[in-house]
Amino acid sequence: MDGNNRLTTHMTGLPAEARRSALLSLVRRSTAFALGHSTIDAVPEDVAFVDLGLTSFTAFELRSSLVEVTGIELPLSEIFEHPSPSALAGYLHAAFERLTAA
């Protein structure tokens, strides 16, 4: 993890479920921004990205935003392999747990 130290410090101080919840909010907020929405209310956690209107271009924007904020390596393919905000947050949570346990 290249790591955003403030995020890492904040996240490590939270219980596991709160970390996952924070990552879900981050994914929803980043998705809303990539899609041009003003609030995360337009991004339900269990709706597929493609059904939300995510394209390959907006997926790249989403990926870039998440990498910048989290410092976690995120290949673009992972967005399509974890096709909803909830699934992607789960992936990021697992990656964060592995990296901070090392």
C-alpha positions, -999 to 999 in steps of 0.1 A, spaced: 0 0 0 14 33 -10 -9 45 16 -27 76 25 -14 79 61 -44 98 74 -68 72 60 -46 44 72 -44 59 107 -82 66 108 -91 31 95 -68 12 118 -85 28 148 -119 15 138 -135 -20 144 -135 -42 112 -172 -36 105 -168 1 107 -138 0 83 -159 -19 58 -188 6 63 -164 35 57 -150 19 26 -185 13 13 -193 50 18 -161 59 0 -169 36 -30 -205 50 -32 -192 86 -30 -165 80 -56 -190 62 -79 -215 91 -75 -188 116 -84 -176 95 -114 -212 93 -127 -219 130 -121 -243 126 -92 -243 151 -63 -251 126 -35 -244 89 -27 -282 84 -26 -280 78 -64 -257 49 -58 -274 19 -40 -249 -4 -25 -261 -36 -41 -269 -24 -77 -244 -34 -104 -221 -7 -116 -232 -13 -152 -269 -8 -141 -259 25 -125 -244 36 -159 -207 30 -153 -188 28 -185 -151 18 -191 -142 55 -189 -161 62 -157 -148 29 -142 -113 43 -148 -122 75 -130 -136 55 -101 -105 34 -99 -82 64 -100 -102 81 -73 -101 51 -50 -64 45 -55 -57 81 -47 -77 81 -15 -68 46 -2 -34 40 -16 -45 4 -23 -35 -11 -56 -67 -16 -76 -65 -31 -111 -93 -18 -133 -104 -54 -138 -114 -56 -101 -142 -31 -106 -157 -55 -131 -150 -86 -110 -166 -69 -80 -195 -53 -99 -214 -34 -72 -204 -9 -46 -209 -35 -18 -187 -61 -36 -160 -36 -44 -160 -23 -8 -156 -59 3 -126 -63 -20 -110 -31 -7 -117 -41 29 -100 -75 24 -70 -58 7 -67 -32 35 -68 -60 61 -41 -79 44 -19 -49 40 -22 -36 75 -17 -71 90 17 -74 72 
